[in-house]
């Protein structure tokens, strides 16, 4: 026996939960005076993690993002399953390796968020280390999957084509914006500080994942269970 869960429900539910957790934590942090009221995407007045370092925001941030980060691995499973189903020739070992990296990164983020609120220097180091693993692995996988989407329909997928890229404009735009965020991060004294880059990168990753929503009409996640006593 098994339960079929629509992939659209998984995608929208997980991403909505992550967005809600971050937004609620920031509003609580502002209301209690621990974070300034601003547009963090432009001014970078506070980091995302800083909004969850004090109570009561820490309750929602820590537990919400630990669960949300782990469930992001389901989003990757849904996206890769659709990719394999729609373009069977891309079901390669390389894709599975990148999926492993992305899922590992999601659980790494969950582990890193568990070390908030940051009360000790060691906890802060662990938090930064494991959240960095999330960003590196997930951004790399986004670049790889976007590259696959833009490849030709030939068996070897060796050629990038504009026609294929036009079918997935939002994914391509998000990937380009991530490249821009990396450039801003590497340039000293860029127009965006590290906090603003963090906010924008998280938003772009979420939007990139959400852009697959309309492609998941006939895709389901089946949860099997044994009815025998």
Order of alpha helices (4+ residues) and beta strands (2+ residues): beta-alpha-alpha-alpha-alpha-alpha-alpha-alpha-beta
